[in-house]
């Protein structure tokens, strides 16, 4: 019987080669996570889509995901038609923006997103009950709430300017009895009274 002595050099070479072969399936390529098709509402304000595009592209680069973003205009109810067509075909975008009332209509076709909403709620606190009502079905989150295209707005007013123009008061001041609020430049900056 022929026996060979395993040298230190041969042992290291064999070990490194086998370790490399075992590790190869876990090496991330440039698009290891795959492709993702996203359908977002085409905002009517010029340049507004640039913000969502930048955020999505930043995430995609970090996660090594190839992303295709389709901005879907709502003229002629194109977004609603897209939702309907893709639900009937059971094919289309991986992520699709839904108007506020639409997730419940398509709940049976949507994947639950409890695994996304749970950590978001733990990190940021509970969502508004209206938002929860619109985005949950049968006790499961079926949509991730977003402000883009919804009627649920985040803080979008300057409370200090509203106090200055006496549209609201903090309990210590208010509009003197029998007088109308003062009209000034701040009124138009807030976007009220038009």
Residue pairs with C-beta under 8 A, 6 or more apart in sequence:
28 64
29 64
30 64
31 64
31 65
31 66
32 64
33 63
33 64
33 65
34 65
34 66
35 65
35 66
35 67
35 68
36 60
36 65
36 66
36 67
36 68
36 94
36 95
37 67
37 68
37 70
37 92
37 93
37 94
37 95
38 56
38 67
38 68
38 69
38 70
38 93
38 94
38 95
38 96
39 70
39 72
39 79
39 82
39 92
39 93
39 95
39 96
39 97
40 49
40 52
40 69
40 70
40 71
40 72
40 97
40 148
41 71
41 72
41 74
41 79
41 97
41 99
41 148
41 149
42 49
42 71
42 72
42 73
42 74
43 49
43 52
43 71
43 148
43 149
49 71
52 69
52 148
53 69
56 67
56 69
57 67
59 65
60 66
60 67
70 93
72 78
72 79
72 82
72 97
73 79
74 80
79 97
79 99
80 99
80 102
82 92
82 96
83 96
83 98
83 102
83 106
85 92
86 92
86 93
86 96
87 106
87 109
90 109
97 146
97 148
97 149
98 106
98 143
99 149
99 150
100 134
100 150
100 151
100 152
101 134
103 110
103 134
103 135
103 137
103 142
103 143
104 134
104 137
104 142
106 142
107 137
107 138
107 142
110 142
110 143
111 142
112 140
112 141
112 142
113 141
113 142
113 143
113 144
114 140
114 141
116 141
116 144
117 135
117 141
117 144
120 144
121 127
126 132
127 135
127 145
128 152
130 152
131 145
131 152
134 143
134 145
135 141
135 142
135 143
135 144
135 145
136 142
145 152
147 153
147 154
157 190
157 191
158 186
158 189
158 190
159 168
161 186
161 189
161 190
162 168
162 190
162 192
163 169
163 170
163 173
164 186
165 181
165 182
165 183
165 184
165 186
165 187
165 190
166 173
166 174
166 175
166 181
166 182
167 181
167 190
167 192
169 175
175 181
183 193
187 193
188 194
